[in-house]
Amino acid sequence: MTRTTYRCQCGAFLEFKQDLEKESGTTTRNWKCKDCGTPVPGITAEKISHQDPS
């Protein structure tokens, strides 16, 4: 299985759950870049949130 990665507008390379920040106060999961707070596309963020760094 291939790894999902995402390059944020700020230049951050998002590959694992710790690279994301979950937006609180919503009923659905909305993920943002941990470095700058830019929203990450939903399907991509969900895939990244399930990846382990091992």
Secondary structure, DSSP 8 states (H G I E B T S, - for coil): -----EE-TTS-EE-SGGGEEE-TT-SS--EEETTT--B--HHHHHHHHT----
